[in-house]
């Protein structure tokens, strides 16, 4: 029997402004405490800033590996979208490939949630935001 819903949060880590970190922390805390109000399954969020060791003697390889493993086991992928975050773009590219593989070969889905959708201003013709917004709408 399933004990919890596993969520991986794609978000900025390096050079993140303090105000953004506070918003993300509040978002994570709300997800992890939601079951107390709703009675549903607890949610376990993998928040890279908190749950992935950032001191990596391998130059980032271990960070990528840790995050990839957490993405694989997550039922849901939540994205705190930040156009300037290189690490987030790396994770989003990996998630896109994984989701398309799961969907087209194994007929499985992972739920996608854009956590800060109401804060994102995206006037470009093409963007990761538009790609993941489409994935979120398709799977939910």
N, C-alpha and C positions, 0 to 999 in steps of 0.2 A: 504494500500500500504506500502511496506517495505521501511523504512527510511534509514537503514544502514545495513552493514554486521557486525555482532558481532563475534569477535575473542577472544578466550581465549589463552593466552600465558603461556605455561608451561615453567618455567625457574628457575634457582637457585635464591634464595633470601638470605638465611643465609650464611654469610661468603664468599660472591661472590667477587672476585677480582675487583678492580676499572676499569681495562681495559675491563673486560667482561661486567660490568654494562654500560659502555659507548657504547659498540657495540650493546647491547640490546636496549638501549635508542634510538640509531640511527635507528635501525630496526623498533621499534615501531613508531617513528616519521615518517619514510618513509611510513609505512602502512597507518597511519592516514592522511597523506597528499597526498596520491596517487590519490585520486579522483580529486584533483585540476588539475592534468596533464591529466588524462584519461577521465574525465567527468563521470565516473561511480559513483556508490553509495559510500558514505563515509564509512570508516571502523572504528568501535569503538573497540579498543583493551582493554581487561581487562588484565593489567599487574600487577601481584600480588604485586610487590615491591611498586608500585604507588597506586594501587586501592584496595588492601586488607589491612586493618589495621593490622600491625604486632605486636602491643602491645596487647597481648591477655591474660587477667586475667584467662581465662579458660584453659590455658596450651596448646593452639593450636587448640582446638575444634572449636572455632569461625572462625579461619583462614580456617580450612578445610571446614566448612559449607559455608562460603562466596565463596570460590573457587568453591565448588561443584555447587552452584547455578549459578555462572557465566558460568561454563562448560555446564550446562544443557541448557541455553538459547543461547549459542554460535553456530553459523552455521559452524564455522571453529575452529580447534584446531591447534595452531602453537606450535612447540616445539623447544626451544633452548636447545639442548641436552648437558647434563653434567653428565657423569657417576657417579660423586661423590655426586650429589645432592639427598639427601634422600627425601626431599619434592617433588622434580620432579618425583621421582620414585613412590611415593604415588599417585600423581595426574595421572601419566601415567597408573597405575594399575586401577584406577577408570575409566579413559577414555576408556581403553580397554574393561572393562566390559560393559560400557554404549554403546559403538559403536557396540559391538557384539549383545547386546540386541536389539538396534534399528534396526540393519540390519536383524537379524534373526526372530524377532517377528513383528516389525512394518514396515519393509521394507523401512527404512529411512537411510540416510547416513549423516555423518559429514565429511567435508573435513579435511584431516590431512596434515600439512606442516611441514617438518623439516627445521627450519630456518637456521641452521648453518651446514647443511649436509656436505658441502665442508671442514669444519674444523674438523669433527669427524674422529678419527682413531679408527677403531673397528676390531681387529684381532681375537676376541673370536668367538667360535662356536655358542654360544647363547647369546643374549643380548636384552635389551629393544630397543636399536637402531635398530636392525634387525627386531624386531616385528613391530615397528612403521614405518620403511621404507616400509615394506610389506603393512601395512595399507594405507600408503600414495600412494603407487603405485596402490593399488586395487581401491581406491576411486577417483582417479583423472584421 
